[in-house]
Amino acid sequence: MKMTNVNKAMSAYGAAIGRSQANVPTAAAPALAPRFESLVRAELQGTGEALRNSEAKAVEGLSGQASLQQVVEAVTEAELSLQKVTAVRDRVISAYQEIMRMPI
């Protein structure tokens, strides 16, 4: 997945949230609650960082600068992070499909 696609998706999420919040009075939204967009953005950035770290550790492992355990730990962390993001994406898509099936 290219970062430009992630940025486009985040912009689309942000625009959708902005449109939905334009119709909601400000008193209804808690002041200290984090926005969904910021949570998703943080997870995507963390996943990207984990993937880059695992690639770097794999290269270090091939050159003999990192142990096999360090490489496996980095790859496992990246895999778990990617699985988490994929699960959230699947849930968002499922929720969207449920909303679209609702009668108007």
N, C-alpha and C positions, 0 to 999 in steps of 0.2 A: 504494500500500500504506500503510495507516495504521500509525502507530507502536504503537497498542494491539495490533494483530495481531502485530506483530513481538515485542512484549513477551510476548504469550501464547505464541508459538512458542518463544521463548527459555526461558520458564518450563517448557514441556513438555519441551524438550531437557534442561534442568537436572534435572528430575524423573526422566527416563529415565536420565540418567547417574548420578544418585544411587542409583537402584535397582540399576543394574548394578555400581556400585562397592561396594555393601553386601555383595555375594557374593564379592568379590575380596579376598584378603589384601593388606594395605597394603605388604608387602615386594615384591609383584609390580609395583606401579606406581612408576615413577621419581619421585623427589621434585621434580626440577626441570622436568619436562615440563609445558608449558602444557596446560590442559584444553581440550577441543574446544569446549566451551560458550564459554569466554572468547575463543577465536579467532574463532568465528562472530559473537559479540556485537561484537567490535572491528571486524570487516569490515562488519557491518550498520550500525554507527554511522558508520564512515568513508564508506560509501555514502550514507547519509542526509545527511551533511555535504557530500559532493560534489554531491548533487542540490540542496541548499539554496544552495550556492555558485553553481552554474550558473544557477539561477533569479535569484539576486541580480545576477549579471553580465549576464544577459539584460535585466533591468530597467535596469541602469546603461547598457547599450549602447543601449537604446531612448531613454534620456534624454540620450545623448551624453556620459556620464561615463566610459565604457569603450570601448576600441577594438574593432573587429571581431575582431582576433586574440585579445584577452583573452576575448571571449565564446566564440569557437570552442574555445579551449583549455579553458575551464571546462566547456563542454558535452561535449567529447570525454572529459575526465577522468571526468565523471559517467557517461557512456555505458559506458566501459571498466569502471568500478567496478561498475555494474549488471550488465554481462555476466559479470563474475567471480562475483558473488554468485549469479546465475542458474545458471551452470555448476556451482557447488558444490551448489546446491539440487538440480539435476538428478542429480548423482552420488549424493547422499545418498538420493534417492528410488529410483534404480536399485539401489543397494546394499540398501536395505530390501526391494525387490521380489525381489531374488535370495535374500535370507535367507528370505523368506516362501515361496519355491518349494522350499527345501531339504526333503527328507523327514526326518521325525522318527524 
